[in-house]
Amino acid sequence: MNIYIDADAIPAIAKELIIKTANRTDVMAIFVANNFIKLPPSPHLNMVVVSQGFDVADNYIVDNTQAGDLVITSDIPLANDVLEKGARVLTSRGEEFTLNNIKPKLNARDFMESLRGTNVLDPKQMGGQKPYSDKDKIAFANGLNRLVKAKNPTQPKNYPHQSRNKNCKNICKFLHL
């Protein structure tokens, strides 16, 4: 299993969680972007810088992903393409895309794109993505751990700080506490 990360817009905390997970579980994390992203030295981390251009990073991920890999992205068309190859997909907010839920999301995305082109919707009213929250971090940490653990069931299970509170149990796994 490899983890491919659509790294152009990955939140910093999600990047750190991926790095810790890759090192903890001996899984290769491949960050793909059209700009260099600094990563710590590790045999489990790779940075692939692709040329500038529309969907170049996405195309690299689609071309290199295999069945059983995990892709971290919020890009719905990219998610659809790698799901069709048998990969798993997780957003940086912890939502898992599946073959069962991707088509409605793709249809909604395409519909919104068509509305934007007709000036029916005022772009100011569309809003943007909400800020990355603690809830998002926890959901991502849990989803990442669950999906990596499903492919790598021998990773350690006991963490000394599990009894502090229910959120610490999840975060401590990534911080090695």
Sequence and secondary structure as in RCSB ss.txt:
>XXXX:A:sequence
MNIYIDADAIPAIAKELIIKTANRTDVMAIFVANNFIKLPPSPHLNMVVVSQGFDVADNYIVDNTQAGDLVITSD
IPLANDVLEKGARVLTSRGEEFTLNNIKPKLNARDFMESLRGTNVLDPKQMGGQKPYSDKDKIAFANGLNRLVKA
KNPTQPKNYPHQSRNKNCKNICKFLHL
>XXXX:A:secstr
 EEEEEGGG  HHHHHHHHHHHHHHT EEEEEESS       TTEEEEE  SSTTHHHHHHHHH  TT EEE   
HHHHHHHHHTT EEE TTS EE TTTHHHHHHHHHHHHHHHHHT S HHHH       HHHHHHHHHHHHHHHHH
H TTS    TTTTS HHHHHHHHHHT 
